[in-house]
Amino acid sequence: MTRERAFPPVTDERTRLLILGSLPGRRSLDARQYYANPGNRFWALVGMVIAVDLRALPYPARLEALRAHRIGLWDVIAAAERQGSLDSAIRNPEPRDLAAMAATLPGLTTIAFNGVKAASIGLRQLGAAAARYRTLTLLSSSGACAVPAEVKQADWLRLRACLP
């Protein structure tokens, strides 16, 4: 089993909404890009929230579009052992200092977790600091989350209320 390391955060001083995943999957790690697996609906879902076709943009432009809409992106796990890409296969996770990172974002109002695994780890990391933010647990954007597309879309559209 290999030890996988997550990516640095995609944030800046304007970040108002921080979306947190668990740990990038194998395709994302290989591509060195968040949500590189075409079966993951992340870019389509966030694009729907901000009314931008993020899937049509090259990766650097996707990240800039997130920042322009005051959306940050990161993972709750810094490193872990995992065979494959499923969250259920994560072993020996190394957590992030999520509360310290959130404190560096002066405009942060909302932390959204991309799936139950990210939420269970992230809320523990935040501890008492969670009370400072609106927190949302979203249905996972992963293709492994077998929920009808319209249900997943409606769930992610809740993020619109968190943006200026």
ChimeraX attribute file (.defattr): number of C-alpha atoms within 10 A of each C-alpha:
attribute: neighborCount
match mode: 1-to-1
recipient: residues
	/A:1	9
	/A:2	9
	/A:3	13
	/A:4	20
	/A:5	16
	/A:6	20
	/A:7	19
	/A:8	10
	/A:9	13
	/A:10	17
	/A:11	21
	/A:12	16
	/A:13	13
	/A:14	16
	/A:15	24
	/A:16	22
	/A:17	28
	/A:18	24
	/A:19	23
	/A:20	24
	/A:21	26
	/A:22	27
	/A:23	28
	/A:24	27
	/A:25	23
	/A:26	18
	/A:27	16
	/A:28	18
	/A:29	19
	/A:30	10
	/A:31	11
	/A:32	13
	/A:33	16
	/A:34	23
	/A:35	22
	/A:36	20
	/A:37	18
	/A:38	14
	/A:39	11
	/A:40	17
	/A:41	20
	/A:42	22
	/A:43	21
	/A:44	18
	/A:45	22
	/A:46	23
	/A:47	18
	/A:48	16
	/A:49	19
	/A:50	17
	/A:51	10
	/A:52	16
	/A:53	16
	/A:54	21
	/A:55	16
	/A:56	12
	/A:57	13
	/A:58	9
	/A:59	15
	/A:60	9
	/A:61	12
	/A:62	18
	/A:63	19
	/A:64	14
	/A:65	18
	/A:66	21
	/A:67	20
	/A:68	13
	/A:69	15
	/A:70	20
	/A:71	26
	/A:72	24
	/A:73	21
	/A:74	23
	/A:75	25
	/A:76	26
	/A:77	26
	/A:78	19
	/A:79	22
	/A:80	19
	/A:81	16
	/A:82	21
	/A:83	16
	/A:84	14
	/A:85	16
	/A:86	15
	/A:87	20
	/A:88	10
	/A:89	11
	/A:90	20
	/A:91	14
	/A:92	11
	/A:93	19
	/A:94	13
	/A:95	17
	/A:96	18
	/A:97	14
	/A:98	22
	/A:99	17
	/A:100	12
	/A:101	11
	/A:102	21
	/A:103	12
	/A:104	12
	/A:105	18
	/A:106	12
	/A:107	15
	/A:108	21
	/A:109	17
	/A:110	23
	/A:111	27
	/A:112	23
	/A:113	27
	/A:114	22
	/A:115	20
	/A:116	16
	/A:117	18
	/A:118	23
	/A:119	22
	/A:120	14
	/A:121	19
	/A:122	26
	/A:123	19
	/A:124	14
	/A:125	18
	/A:126	19
	/A:127	11
	/A:128	10
	/A:129	15
	/A:130	18
	/A:131	9
	/A:132	14
	/A:133	15
	/A:134	13
	/A:135	18
	/A:136	18
	/A:137	20
	/A:138	21
	/A:139	19
	/A:140	23
	/A:141	25
	/A:142	20
	/A:143	13
	/A:144	12
	/A:145	12
	/A:146	11
	/A:147	14
	/A:148	8
	/A:149	12
	/A:150	9
	/A:151	10
	/A:152	18
	/A:153	19
	/A:154	13
	/A:155	16
	/A:156	23
	/A:157	16
	/A:158	13
	/A:159	19
	/A:160	12
	/A:161	9
	/A:162	15
	/A:163	16
	/A:164	8
